[in-house]
Amino acid sequence: MNTTERFLIAMLIITTVPYLVWRLCRTEYFAPLVVVQIIAGILLGPGVLGAAFPEYYAFVFTPEVIQSLNGIAWWAVMLFVWIAGIELDLAKAWRHRRESSITAGLALGVPLAFGCVAALAMLPTAGWIGPQGRDWQFVLGIGMACAVTALPILILFMEKLDILRRPLGQRILRYASLDDIAIWGVLALILMDWTRVGRQLGFLLVFALATLLFRRLMQRLPERDRWFVGLVWLAAIALGADWAGLHYMVGAFLAGAVMDADWFDREQMDTLRHHVLLVVMPVFFLSTGLRTQWEMGGVAVFVAAGWLLLASVAGKLAGVHLAGRVLGWAPGEARLIGWLLQTKALIMIIFANVLLDKGVITSATFTALLLMALASTMLTVPMVTPLLARVKQVFARES
């Protein structure tokens, strides 16, 4: 078979297996299709099915096929992060700045501290920190991975729970949006290459100036042209960020964050996000699964994943409960918001991919973080659904 045929076999596997598992096993309650696709990527990768059937893996996933899949995955995840950046509503967060800053600060800061403590406990054991990583980068990177909230997946979950357009859902979006900015800011700090600091500062300066011109242009264009120009902007900023050493993911987020959501029709933006998830993001999930490794042994990786999950969930719930006490929330409100904000999924996996690319963490650490993100996401809907039934007074108080 030639490369095209092997590539199409890979695409057939990617599109068929997760869908059948999700539909036939009816996993939607605890494992949405997104989670099933990520798990399928792990199982189809070299660490599980590839180890059991190496001939299958070598036949389908040749270097040429993997390279082709990686190209699709890069563009898919850039689109996804770009959309997440566009969906940030900083103006609304500013109008409610006291509540938003207190909640977002504690919801990010406490799990960040818990995650840093967890990372410090992992440091003495060889095999977790990457060959290019310094201790402070590893600790801060793991800490931020424990503090991440997956804004796009959070939106999908709140749509499913029918609270996205309610006042409570909009509040949660404000908290998650502020944390999203901090997450990418910390990632840029971790990736700062001090030998190329001049290039990185130059990129940020050019980006700031280009943003002023870009925003003026977009405001004068009809909406149909904004979509095309926005994609050009995405590719250009991602290229500049990667050239400067800040990684194309940071560039993709910056490209979206300086754009206004009201430049576009909300329904079309939601449709685009759903289509990206449907059409191209499964390739990213598979390519993520292909990077999972069990070099330190499965037991050690699972123990590390459990340790990080404990730090992540406990830190997020503690931080939001503290915010609830300060702001005088209704009983049960903090627990509900905390469980929603602890959703990890895609953003944390993207974050961990960048750390792995830059050699800050090893493949074993990446696998532990991936398992932690999956467990975190699978906990969300089962934990939140009964809580929603017990805090209906939240909606009554806000209506």
C-alpha positions in Angstrom: 0.0 0.0 0.0 1.1 3.5 -0.7 1.2 6.4 1.8 -2.2 7.8 0.8 -3.9 4.4 1.4 -2.3 4.0 4.8 -3.3 7.6 5.7 -6.9 6.8 4.8 -6.8 3.6 6.9 -5.6 5.8 9.8 -8.4 8.3 9.2 -10.9 5.4 9.0 -9.8 4.2 12.4 -9.8 7.7 13.8 -13.4 8.5 12.7 -14.9 5.0 13.3 -13.7 3.6 16.6 -14.4 6.4 19.0 -17.8 7.1 17.5 -18.9 3.4 17.8 -17.7 3.2 21.4 -19.4 6.5 22.3 -22.7 5.6 20.6 -23.0 1.8 21.3 -21.8 2.1 24.9 -23.8 5.3 25.6 -20.9 7.0 27.4 -22.2 10.6 27.1 -23.0 11.0 30.8 -19.5 10.3 32.1 -17.4 10.4 28.9 -18.5 12.8 26.1 -17.3 12.0 22.6 -14.3 14.3 23.1 -13.1 12.2 26.0 -13.7 8.9 24.1 -11.7 10.2 21.2 -8.7 11.0 23.5 -8.9 7.6 25.2 -9.1 6.0 21.7 -6.0 7.9 20.7 -4.1 6.5 23.8 -5.3 2.9 23.1 -4.3 3.1 19.4 -0.9 4.5 20.2 2.4 2.8 20.7 1.9 2.5 24.5 -1.1 0.1 24.3 -2.2 -1.4 21.0 1.1 -0.6 19.3 2.9 -2.5 22.0 0.6 -5.5 21.8 0.5 -5.6 18.0 3.6 -3.9 16.7 3.1 -5.1 13.2 -0.2 -3.3 13.0 1.3 -0.1 14.3 4.2 -0.2 11.9 2.0 -0.9 9.0 -0.5 1.9 9.5 1.4 4.6 11.4 4.5 5.0 9.2 6.6 8.1 9.6 5.0 9.6 6.5 1.5 9.0 7.8 2.3 10.4 11.2 3.8 13.5 9.7 0.6 14.0 7.6 -1.6 13.5 10.7 0.6 15.9 12.7 0.1 18.6 10.0 -3.7 18.3 10.4 -3.4 18.2 14.2 -1.3 21.4 14.3 -3.9 23.4 12.3 -6.8 21.8 14.1 -5.5 22.8 17.6 -4.5 26.2 16.4 -8.1 26.8 15.2 -9.4 25.5 18.5 -7.2 27.7 20.7 -7.9 30.7 18.4 -11.7 30.3 18.9 -11.1 30.0 22.6 -9.3 33.3 22.5 -12.0 35.0 20.6 -14.6 33.8 23.1 -13.0 35.7 25.9 -15.2 38.5 27.1 -12.8 40.9 28.9 -15.3 43.8 28.9 -17.8 41.9 30.9 -15.2 40.7 33.3 -14.1 44.3 33.8 -17.7 45.4 34.6 -17.7 42.7 37.4 -14.1 43.1 38.2 -14.2 42.7 42.0 -16.1 39.4 41.9 -14.4 38.1 38.8 -10.9 39.0 40.0 -11.4 37.5 43.5 -12.9 34.3 42.1 -10.6 33.8 39.2 -7.5 34.6 41.3 -8.4 32.1 44.0 -9.6 29.5 41.5 -6.3 29.7 39.7 -3.9 30.5 42.6 -4.8 27.8 45.1 -4.7 24.8 42.6 -1.5 26.3 41.2 0.0 26.2 44.7 -1.2 22.6 45.2 0.2 21.6 41.9 3.6 23.1 42.6 3.7 21.2 45.9 2.9 18.0 44.0 5.6 18.8 41.4 8.2 19.4 44.1 7.4 15.9 45.5 8.0 14.4 42.0 11.3 16.3 41.4 13.6 13.9 43.4 12.5 10.9 41.2 14.3 10.7 37.9 12.2 10.4 34.8 9.7 13.1 35.3 11.5 16.3 34.4 12.5 16.7 30.7 16.0 17.1 29.3 15.6 20.8 28.6 13.6 21.7 31.7 14.8 23.5 34.7 13.4 22.8 38.1 11.4 26.0 38.3 10.0 25.4 34.8 8.9 21.9 35.7 7.4 23.0 39.0 5.5 26.0 37.5 4.5 24.0 34.5 3.0 21.1 36.5 1.4 23.6 38.9 -0.3 25.5 36.1 -1.4 22.2 34.5 -3.2 21.5 37.8 -4.8 25.0 37.7 -6.0 25.0 34.1 -9.7 25.3 33.2 -10.6 24.1 29.7 -12.8 27.0 28.6 -14.0 25.5 25.3 -15.0 22.2 26.9 -16.5 24.1 29.8 -18.7 25.9 27.2 -19.8 22.5 25.8 -20.6 21.1 29.2 -22.7 24.2 30.2 -24.6 23.9 26.9 -25.3 20.3 27.8 -26.4 21.2 31.3 -28.5 24.2 30.0 -26.8 26.8 32.1 -24.6 28.5 29.5 -26.9 31.4 28.7 -28.1 31.8 32.3 -26.5 34.3 34.7 -24.6 31.6 36.6 -23.2 30.3 33.3 -22.0 33.7 32.3 -20.4 34.3 35.6 -18.5 31.0 35.3 -17.3 32.0 31.8 -15.9 35.3 33.2 -13.9 33.4 35.8 -12.6 30.9 33.3 -11.8 33.6 30.8 -9.5 35.5 33.2 -7.8 32.3 34.1 -7.3 31.5 30.4 -5.3 34.7 30.0 -3.1 33.8 33.0 -2.5 30.3 31.8 -1.1 31.4 28.4 0.9 34.2 30.1 2.5 31.7 32.4 3.2 29.4 29.5 4.9 32.2 27.7 7.1 32.8 30.8 8.0 29.2 31.1 9.0 29.1 27.4 10.9 32.3 27.5 14.3 31.6 25.9 16.6 34.1 27.5 19.2 33.6 24.7 16.6 34.8 22.3 14.8 37.4 24.5 15.5 40.1 21.9 13.7 38.2 19.2 10.7 37.5 21.6 10.5 41.1 22.7 10.6 42.2 19.1 7.8 39.8 18.2 5.6 41.2 21.1 6.3 44.8 20.0 5.4 44.0 16.4 2.4 42.1 17.5 1.1 45.1 19.6 1.5 47.5 16.7 0.0 45.0 14.2 -3.0 44.5 16.5 -3.9 48.2 16.3 -3.9 48.1 12.5 -5.7 44.7 12.4 -8.5 45.8 14.7 -9.1 48.9 12.6 -9.2 46.8 9.5 -11.6 44.2 11.0 -14.1 46.8 12.2 -14.4 48.1 8.6 -14.8 44.7 6.9 -18.1 42.9 6.4 -18.5 39.8 8.5 -17.9 37.4 5.6 -14.5 38.9 5.0 -13.6 38.9 8.7 -13.6 35.1 8.7 -11.0 34.9 5.9 -8.8 37.8 7.3 -9.0 36.3 10.8 -7.5 33.0 9.5 -4.7 34.9 7.8 -4.1 36.7 11.1 -4.0 33.4 12.9 -1.4 31.9 10.6 0.8 35.0 10.7 0.8 35.4 14.5 1.3 31.7 15.1 4.2 31.8 12.7 5.7 34.8 14.4 5.3 33.4 17.9 6.9 30.1 16.9 9.8 31.9 15.1 10.4 33.9 18.3 10.5 30.7 20.4 7.1 31.2 22.2 5.4 28.3 20.4 2.7 28.5 17.8 0.0 27.7 20.5 0.8 31.0 22.3 0.5 32.8 19.0 -2.8 31.2 18.2 -4.2 32.3 21.6 -2.9 35.8 21.2 -4.4 36.0 17.7 -7.8 35.2 19.1 -7.6 37.1 22.3 -7.3 40.5 20.6 -10.4 39.8 18.5 -13.9 40.7 19.6 -16.5 38.0 19.7 -19.2 40.5 18.6 -17.4 40.8 15.2 -19.0 37.5 14.4 -22.4 35.9 14.5 -22.6 33.9 17.8 -24.4 30.9 16.2 -21.8 30.8 13.4 -19.0 30.8 16.0 -20.6 28.0 17.9 -21.1 26.1 14.7 -17.4 26.6 13.7 -16.3 25.3 17.1 -18.5 22.2 16.8 -17.3 21.5 13.3 -13.6 21.9 14.3 -14.3 19.4 17.1 -16.1 17.0 14.7 -13.9 17.2 11.6 -10.3 17.8 12.5 -9.8 17.7 16.3 -10.0 13.8 16.4 -6.8 13.8 14.5 -5.2 15.9 17.2 -6.5 13.4 19.8 -4.9 10.5 18.0 -1.6 12.3 17.5 -1.8 13.0 21.3 -2.3 9.4 22.0 0.6 8.5 19.8 2.8 10.4 22.2 1.8 8.5 25.3 4.6 6.4 26.8 4.9 4.1 29.8 8.7 4.2 30.1 8.6 4.3 33.9 6.1 1.5 34.1 2.3 1.8 34.1 2.0 1.7 37.9 4.2 4.7 38.4 2.4 6.7 35.7 -1.0 5.9 37.2 0.2 6.8 40.7 1.5 10.1 39.4 -1.7 10.8 37.6 -3.7 10.1 40.8 -1.4 12.4 42.8 -1.8 15.2 40.3 -5.6 14.7 40.1 -5.8 15.0 43.8 -3.8 18.2 43.8 -5.9 19.6 40.9 -9.4 18.9 42.2 -8.7 19.6 45.8 -6.9 22.9 44.9 -9.7 24.0 42.6 -12.5 23.2 45.1 -10.6 24.8 48.0 -9.9 28.0 46.0 -13.5 28.4 44.8 -14.9 27.7 48.3 -12.6 30.4 49.7 -14.0 32.8 47.0 -17.5 31.9 48.0 -16.8 32.7 51.6 -15.4 36.1 50.7 -18.2 37.0 48.4 -21.1 35.5 50.4 -22.4 32.9 47.9 -25.4 30.7 48.6 -24.8 27.3 50.1 -23.7 24.8 47.4 -22.9 27.4 44.9 -19.1 27.2 45.4 -19.1 23.4 45.1 -21.0 23.6 41.8 -18.8 26.3 40.3 -15.6 24.5 41.6 -16.5 21.2 39.9 -17.2 23.0 36.6 -14.0 25.0 36.7 -11.9 21.9 37.4 -12.6 20.6 33.9 -9.2 20.1 32.2 -9.6 18.2 28.9 -8.2 19.9 25.8 -6.6 23.0 27.1 -4.5 21.1 29.6 -3.6 18.5 27.0 -2.5 21.3 24.7 -0.6 22.9 27.5 1.2 19.6 28.3 1.9 19.1 24.6 3.8 22.3 24.5 5.8 21.4 27.6 6.7 18.1 26.0 7.7 19.8 22.7 10.0 22.1 24.6 11.6 19.3 26.7 10.3 20.6 30.0 8.6 17.3 30.9 9.1 13.7 29.8 6.8 11.4 27.9 6.0 9.7 31.2 5.0 13.0 32.8 2.9 13.9 29.7 1.1 10.6 30.0 0.4 11.2 33.7 -1.0 14.7 32.9 -3.1 13.3 30.1 -4.6 10.7 32.4 -5.3 13.3 35.0 -7.0 15.5 32.4 -9.2 12.7 31.3 -10.2 11.8 34.8 -10.9 15.4 35.7 -13.2 15.8 32.7 -15.0 12.6 33.2 -15.8 13.6 36.8 -17.5 16.9 35.8 -21.0 16.0 34.6 -21.6 13.2 37.1 -20.6 15.5 40.0 -22.4 18.7 38.7 -25.7 17.2 37.6 -27.0 16.3 41.2 -25.5 19.6 42.5 -27.6 21.6 40.0 -30.8 20.0 41.3 -29.9 21.1 44.8 -29.0 24.7 44.0 -32.0 25.9 42.0 -32.3 28.8 44.4 -29.1 30.2 42.7 -31.1 30.9 39.5 -34.1 32.2 41.5 -31.8 34.6 43.4 -30.1 35.9 40.2 -33.3 36.1 38.0 
